[in-house]
Amino acid sequence: MSTITTERLILRPFTETDADKMFKSWTWDERVSRYCRWHPHKSVEETQVLLNHYLQKAKNGFDFRWGIELKSDGSLIGIIDVVDFSHDNRIVNVGYNLAFEHWHKGYATEALKSVIKHLFNNGVEKIIAEHHIDNPASGRVMEKCGMRFIKLSKTQAKFDSDTLCDVKVYEIIKTVEE
Ligand SMILES: CC(C)(COP(=O)(O)OP(=O)(O)OC[C@H]1O[C@@H](n2cnc3c(N)ncnc32)[C@H](O)[C@@H]1OP(=O)(O)O)[C@@H](O)C(=O)NCCC(=O)NCCS
């Protein structure tokens, strides 16, 4: 499984002992889930179910999901992953969540930049990301990583709902220099 190291972060695969860290850090938090499809978890058991799914996918060879760890103290502060991909893995859609207390420090940008580079070095040719129109900070992260706004679209607002919400879609295409 691949680990990516940046100036301040280690992006590493999830492990069996992560549920508690994820729950205490971000999966409980409505401020983090507000503009995402998932709902805040009510208990660590709910996070454990999600983690088990991640571990199973990783066991089956899925290598495009990382826990974001701070180099300074080893704490797990978020997740960045490929949330959807084309049948040949050449076009992927990425997502990310950071614990609220670690917002506004440039961590999401640092993580996404490194993941874009990693994906382009591993066969991916186009990376897409989208964010709720009321969540401009996420769009700013995409822009700072060289992604280009391509269109407005609509998508499912929450996993258990038929309600749609407006999203902005960004992309970046691999160039010879990547
Ligand atoms: C979106 C999120 C990942 C950003 O993480 P972060 O580490 O704070 O992002 P960064 O610090 O790298 O960059 C944020 C940028 O957005 C800007 N920003 C913050 N709030 C903003 C707002 N309301 N409007 C416009 N820009 C905003 C910041 O100023 C910064 O840009 P700058 O460096 O040019 O000043 C984080 O807030 C988060 O996890 N949110 C909840 C989950 C989520 O929304 N995930 C994305 C789903 S698409």
The ligand as an SDF file (V2000), in Angstrom:
LIG
                    3D

 48 50  0  0  0  0  0  0  0  0999 V2000
  -12.8130   22.0590    2.6010 C   0  0  0  0  0  0  0  0  0  0  0  0
  -11.6560   21.6830    3.5240 C   0  0  0  0  0  0  0  0  0  0  0  0
  -11.1200   20.3320    3.1300 C   0  0  0  0  0  0  0  0  0  0  0  0
  -10.5600   22.7520    3.3990 C   0  0  0  0  0  0  0  0  0  0  0  0
   -9.4650   22.3440    4.1800 O   0  0  0  0  0  0  0  0  0  0  0  0
   -8.3050   23.3690    4.6280 P   0  0  0  0  0  0  0  0  0  0  0  0
   -7.1350   22.5830    5.0610 O   0  0  0  0  0  0  0  0  0  0  0  0
   -8.8950   24.3590    5.5680 O   0  0  0  0  0  0  0  0  0  0  0  0
   -8.0010   24.0780    3.2330 O   0  0  0  0  0  0  0  0  0  0  0  0
   -6.7130   24.9740    2.9100 P   0  0  0  0  0  0  0  0  0  0  0  0
   -6.2980   25.6630    4.1660 O   0  0  0  0  0  0  0  0  0  0  0  0
   -5.7220   24.1450    2.1940 O   0  0  0  0  0  0  0  0  0  0  0  0
   -7.3020   26.0250    1.8690 O   0  0  0  0  0  0  0  0  0  0  0  0
   -8.5540   26.6280    2.0980 C   0  0  0  0  0  0  0  0  0  0  0  0
   -8.7030   27.8400    1.2060 C   0  0  0  0  0  0  0  0  0  0  0  0
  -10.0680   28.2230    1.1950 O   0  0  0  0  0  0  0  0  0  0  0  0
  -10.1740   29.5690    1.5850 C   0  0  0  0  0  0  0  0  0  0  0  0
  -11.4460   29.7150    2.2500 N   0  0  0  0  0  0  0  0  0  0  0  0
  -11.7880   29.3430    3.4930 C   0  0  0  0  0  0  0  0  0  0  0  0
  -13.0810   29.6400    3.7230 N   0  0  0  0  0  0  0  0  0  0  0  0
  -13.5450   30.2100    2.5840 C   0  0  0  0  0  0  0  0  0  0  0  0
  -14.7990   30.7560    2.1900 C   0  0  0  0  0  0  0  0  0  0  0  0
  -15.8440   30.7400    3.0060 N   0  0  0  0  0  0  0  0  0  0  0  0
  -14.9030   31.2610    0.9440 N   0  0  0  0  0  0  0  0  0  0  0  0
  -13.8650   31.2620    0.0840 C   0  0  0  0  0  0  0  0  0  0  0  0
  -12.6480   30.7670    0.3980 N   0  0  0  0  0  0  0  0  0  0  0  0
  -12.4950   30.2490    1.6360 C   0  0  0  0  0  0  0  0  0  0  0  0
   -8.9940   29.8070    2.4840 C   0  0  0  0  0  0  0  0  0  0  0  0
   -8.7280   31.1810    2.6300 O   0  0  0  0  0  0  0  0  0  0  0  0
   -7.9100   29.0430    1.7070 C   0  0  0  0  0  0  0  0  0  0  0  0
   -7.4840   29.7530    0.5710 O   0  0  0  0  0  0  0  0  0  0  0  0
   -6.1600   30.7050    0.5850 P   0  0  0  0  0  0  0  0  0  0  0  0
   -5.0050   29.8200    0.9490 O   0  0  0  0  0  0  0  0  0  0  0  0
   -6.0940   31.2430   -0.7900 O   0  0  0  0  0  0  0  0  0  0  0  0
   -6.3990   31.7510    1.6520 O   0  0  0  0  0  0  0  0  0  0  0  0
  -12.1130   21.6210    4.9920 C   0  0  0  0  0  0  0  0  0  0  0  0
  -12.7240   22.8340    5.3250 O   0  0  0  0  0  0  0  0  0  0  0  0
  -13.0810   20.4870    5.2670 C   0  0  0  0  0  0  0  0  0  0  0  0
  -12.6950   19.3660    5.5480 O   0  0  0  0  0  0  0  0  0  0  0  0
  -14.3900   20.7860    5.1940 N   0  0  0  0  0  0  0  0  0  0  0  0
  -15.4190   19.7920    5.5040 C   0  0  0  0  0  0  0  0  0  0  0  0
  -15.4570   18.6560    4.5200 C   0  0  0  0  0  0  0  0  0  0  0  0
  -15.5420   19.1370    3.1050 C   0  0  0  0  0  0  0  0  0  0  0  0
  -16.2140   20.1110    2.8180 O   0  0  0  0  0  0  0  0  0  0  0  0
  -14.8510   18.4190    2.2270 N   0  0  0  0  0  0  0  0  0  0  0  0
  -14.8380   18.7400    0.8400 C   0  0  0  0  0  0  0  0  0  0  0  0
  -16.0220   18.1710    0.1890 C   0  0  0  0  0  0  0  0  0  0  0  0
  -16.0830   18.6680   -1.5130 S   0  0  0  0  0  0  0  0  0  0  0  0
  1  2  1  0
  2  3  1  0
  2  4  1  0
  2 36  1  0
  4  5  1  0
  5  6  1  0
  6  7  2  0
  6  8  1  0
  6  9  1  0
  9 10  1  0
 10 11  2  0
 10 12  1  0
 10 13  1  0
 13 14  1  0
 14 15  1  0
 15 16  1  0
 15 30  1  0
 16 17  1  0
 17 18  1  0
 17 28  1  0
 18 19  1  0
 18 27  1  0
 19 20  2  0
 20 21  1  0
 21 22  1  0
 21 27  2  0
 22 23  1  0
 22 24  2  0
 24 25  1  0
 25 26  2  0
 26 27  1  0
 28 29  1  0
 28 30  1  0
 30 31  1  0
 31 32  1  0
 32 33  2  0
 32 34  1  0
 32 35  1  0
 36 37  1  0
 36 38  1  0
 38 39  2  0
 38 40  1  0
 40 41  1  0
 41 42  1  0
 42 43  1  0
 43 44  2  0
 43 45  1  0
 45 46  1  0
 46 47  1  0
 47 48  1  0
M  END
$$$$
